[in-house]
């Protein structure tokens, strides 16, 4: 059974940092690209960042470029999202997802293509 378990969320002041983790089990980790999405209250889920099995290949939404960094540790079956310079508009539930490794890089922003999802971790940024 595939499980993706996110952790690391919390409450932080604007300008602060958090690191989210997503631990995967039940799948061959290097056969999947991994992504982070978020859903703010009253809004649709949106793409944040993704990383292919070779972690030199990453993709970010424009609003987080230069502030967020996605990385993965294939030995630990874990993907991370380092979030710096957080803003109140980053407040959301953050979800990690896994999608087949053959998915083109630019398609990693398309949530419906993902095969598995975690339950989410909540991030709140106060002003």
N, C-alpha and C positions, 0 to 999 in steps of 0.2 A: 504494500500500500504506500503510495507516494504521499509524503508530508512535507510541507514548507512551513516553517515556524519562524515568524518574525519576532524581533525583540529590539529594545533600545529606545523606544519612544518615550515621550514624557513632556513636561512643561519646561519651557526655556524662554528667557527674555530675548527680545529682538537683538540681533548681533551675535548671539550665542551659537553654540555648536552641539550637534548630536551625531552619534554614529549608530545607524541601524544595522542589524544583522538578520540574515535569513538562512537558517540551517535546513538543508534538504536531506531527505532520506527516502529510500525506496525507489530511486532512479539512478541511472548511470550519469552522474553529474556532468561529465565532460561531453555528453551527448546533447546537452541543452545549453542554449543561451539563456541568460537570466535578466530579468527586468524589474524595475521598480515603477509602480504607478501610485497615484494618490487620488483620494476623493475627499473634497471639502464638503461641508454641510450644504445640501441643496444643489450640489453640482454633480456633473458626471465624472466618472473616473478618467483621469488623464495620465498620459505617459510622462515619466520623469527621466529615467535613464535606463540603459541596457548595456550588457557586456557579452561578447561572444566567448567561446571557450578559451580562445587565446586572448588574454586580458589586455592586450595592446589595442584591441579594437572595441571602442566604446561609442555610444551615441547618447546625446542629451537633448532634452527640450531646451529651447533658447532661454527660458526664464531662470534656469538653474546653472547655466554654463558659467564656469569660473567660481562657483560657490559650492557645488556638489561634486563628489567624486565617487564613482562606482568602481568596485574592485571585487575580485573573487579569489578564494583560496581553494583550489581544487582538491588539495589533500584533506581539507576539513569539510568539503561539500558545503561551503558557506559563501554567500555573497554579501557584500557590505555596501552601505551608502553613507559616506561621510558628508555631513551637511554643515557648512560653515556660513557665517554671515546670515543667519536665519532671519526671515521677515515674517510679519504677521500673516501675510498671504500664503506662506508655506504651511499654515495650519491645515491639517487633513489627517485622514487615516491612510497610512502608507502600506501598500501591498507588494509583496514580491511574487513574481510569476516565472514559470519555466516554459520555454518554447523550443521546439526541435532545432538542433544546431544548424541545419541547412537553411534556416530562414534568412533571407537577405537582410543586411544590416538596417536599411531604412524601413523595413517592414517590422522591425522589433518594437516600433511604437504603436503597433496595432494590437490592441488588447484581445480582440476576438481570436487571434491566432494562437494565443497562449494555451498550453495544454493543462497546466496546473497552477493553482493559486494558493497563497497562504491566507490566514484569517485576518491579517492586518495588525498594525501597531499604530497607536494614536500619537500624533505630534501636535502640540499646541504652542504657539509662539505669541507671547504677550508683548504689547507695544510699550 
